[in-house]
Each structure stands twice: as C-alpha cells, then as structure tokens.
Amino acid sequence: MEIIQLRDEYIKLGQALKAAGLVSSGVDAKMVIQDGLVKVNGQVELQRGKKLYENDIVEFEEEQIKIVK
C-alpha cells in the first residue's frame, strides 16, 4: 500500500494517482478515472477533482493508496 502524506487539507484524486506513480500524467489520470477503473473507499469514482482527505483509500489496478495527515 502506497502512503501519501497530505501537505494541505486534501489532495485531488488525479494528483494522488500521479503522486503515487500509478499514472504518468494528468491526462492518464483523467482517462482511467472516466473509464471507472478507480475506487475511493470502495466506490467507483468518476470525478478527477474528487477531494481526498485523511484515511481515504484509493484503489487502482490492485494497488492501494492511503491518504494520511
């Protein structure tokens, strides 16, 4: 599980995927999110700008990202 440390109150979903190295660009993040391949806290998320807060879990291609403060 990849851990992402928050610098601010939240991080956007597309930014989190890039920060974790699961996608190489914002365009790639947009595509995988729009295709319904990303889950946030167990639910498919279609918004690239979804705000992630402490303890949120992102799942993509059998990888997980945990957001921590």
Phi, psi and omega in degrees: 000129177277139178249131175244124180272124178288135172264330179243196181291329182210169171227145179280152185305312180301319179294322180295318178298319178292315182299326180278354180078017181276339173225158184265344182208168177297326178295316177299318179300314180302316183295312183291328178290312180297331179280000177076025184266358184244134176244143173239120182052041175085356181247138176299132181242129183251002181256117179296329182273009178306128180277129179253135182242177180309136178077002174289147179240127178251137178237133177205126179048051177064011175256149178236145175237130175250135180264126179232157181276000000 
